[in-house]
């Protein structure tokens, strides 16, 4: 028995996957394809994708937002969990990375659910707000440049409905956030973000130690 989260050895992590992961074949193929990419470390863990898909189903989400697409694993996992009339607004700056995503969305038959917007995500989120889409999203996932996390979060908080959920990736940052000797800009940005979110009374908060740390912020 333990009163804190277990450290996951490779053996225990393999056990977790073998007894929990129900990864559709196309998601597995995309994960394998992304593993060959020079920026493969940007890929979320499969158990995290499955967890987010469960959350989306649990809350009956239909309209979701993604900030940071990369090769599309998280958006594909969510799209597969959405109902037939579900929709994702997916924000990214890279035509190159998202070209991979588009191929797998198409192959999975969910491309009609995903509207990809290429350009700075802050601009896209501001455009959504200007178009009157505040409080119309059920779920948002933030996994992009760390220096803009607070900007993405503030806009996402306006865009999700009361009772909507925002998930933010990489909040444990491979443990570097807890090491005071690490002072690089990205680590400091995540530390500052975590500290501000801890004090934000507009949300119900939980930081879940899955993969690289996933914060869940439920809008009041």
N, C-alpha and C positions, 0 to 999 in steps of 0.2 A: 504494500500500500504506500501511497505517496500523497503528501498534501501540497505538492507543486507539480507543474508540468514536467513530464519525463524528458530527459535528454534522449534524442533518437539516434541510436547507433545505426550503422548501415543495415545490420541484421534486422533490427526492429522496424526500420523504415520499409524494408522489403516486405516484412510481414504485414505492415499496415497496408501497403499497396495490394498485396495478394489477397487480403481479406476485406478490402473495401472498394478498391477502384473498379468501376464499371465503365470503362472508357470506350466510347464508340470507335469503330475502326478508323474512320476518317480523322478523328481527333488524335488517335495514336499515330497515324501516318503523318499528320501535320507536326506533331511533337518530334517525331524522328527527323523530318525534313528540317525543322528549326534547329535541331541539335548540330546540324552541319554548318549552320550560319556563323559567321565571325562574331556576331553579337548574341549568341545563343543564351547567354546569361540573362537576357531580358525576358526570356520565356517564363511564364508562371508555372508552378508545379501542377501536375495533373490532379492531385487531391484538392488543391485550391480551386481549380476550375470546376471540379465536381461539387465542392462545397458551395460555390457561388451559384451554380445551377440549382442546387437544392434550395438556397435562399430565395431565388427568383420564383421557383415553383411554390414555395411555402407562402409567400406573400401575394401570390396571384398576379405577379407583375405582367404588364403588357407593353409598357413603354419605358425603355431604358436608355442610358447614356454611357458611353465609354470614352475616356480621355487617355489616349495612348493605345494604339492597336497592334503595332509591330507586325508579326506574321499572322495574327488573327486567332490565336488559340482561345483566349478568353471570350472574345466576341462569338466565336463558333460554339463554345460550351454554353453560353447564355442563350444564343439564338435557338439552339436545339431544345432548350428548356422552355422557351416562350411558346404561347399558343400560336395557332396559324395566323392570327391577325396581330401578332406581336411585332414590335419595331425597336430597333437599336439605332440611335444616332451615334456614329463612331468617328472620333476625331483623331487625326494624325497629320504629320507634316511630310511623310515619306511616301512617294509614289512607288519607290522601289520595294520597300518592305511590304506595303499593303497589297502589292501585286500578287504576292504569295497568298495573302489572306483571301483575296478575291477568288482565286482559283479553288480554294477549299470551301469557301462559302457556296460557290456555284455547285461544286461536286456534291455537297451535302444537301442541296436543295433549299438553302435558307437565304440565298442572296437577296431575295425579295423582302426579307425582314430587316436588312441592314443597309442604312444610308450612310455611306462613307463621305466625310467632308475633309478634304485636304486643305490644310492651312493651320496657322497658329490656333491652338484650341481656345485660348482666351477670346480671340475674335469670334470663333464659332459660337461659344457659349454666350457672348454678348449679343450676337445676332439672334439666338434663340430667345433670349430675354426680351429683346426689342420687338420680336415677332409675337409677343404675348404668350409665350410658352412657360411662364413661371408656374410652378406647382402643378405641372402636368406629367412629370416623370415619376415612375415608381421606384427606380433603382438607378444608381450611378456607380461606375467603377473608375477610379483614378489610378493610373499607372504610367506616368509620363515624367518629364523633367522635374527634378525634385525642387529646384529653386522656385517653381511656380505652383507648388502644391497648395499653398494657401489661397492663391488666386483661383485655382480650379475648384477648390473646396467651397469657397464663398459663393461662387456662381452656381455650383451644383446644388448647394443648399437652397438657393432661391428657386432652382428649377424643379427639385423634387417636391412632391406633395407632402403635407403633414402625414406622418406615418411612413414616409418613404425612407429608403435606406441608401447611404453612401458607403462604399467600401474603398479603402485606400491601401495600396500595396506598398511593400518594402519599408514598413515603418520600424522594423528592427534592424534593417540594414546590415545584415550579417554580423550583428552584435556590436558594430562599431559605435552605435549611438550610446552604448553604456560604457565606453572606454574614453575617459576624459583626455587621454593623450592624443586621441584622433580629433583633429581640428579642421579638416578640409571643408570646403564650402558645401558640398552635398550633404555630408554628415551633419554639419551645423544646421543646414536648412531643415533636415528631417527632425533633428532634436527640437528646434524651435517650433516646428509644426506640431509635434507630439505634445509639447508643453502647452501650447495655445489651445489645442483641441481638448486637453484634459480639463481646462477651465471653461469651456464653452457650454453654457447652460441651455443653449437652444437644442441640444441633442441628448440622447441617451447613448452612452459610449461603452464600447468593449474593444480591447486590443487582443486579438486572437493569435497565439503563437503557432500559426500554420505557415509553412514555407518560410518566407522572409519577413513574416509579420503582416497581418491584415487587420486594419482598424475598421470597425463597423460603427457608423454614426447614424442613429435613428432620429429623424427630424421630429421634434415635438409638435 
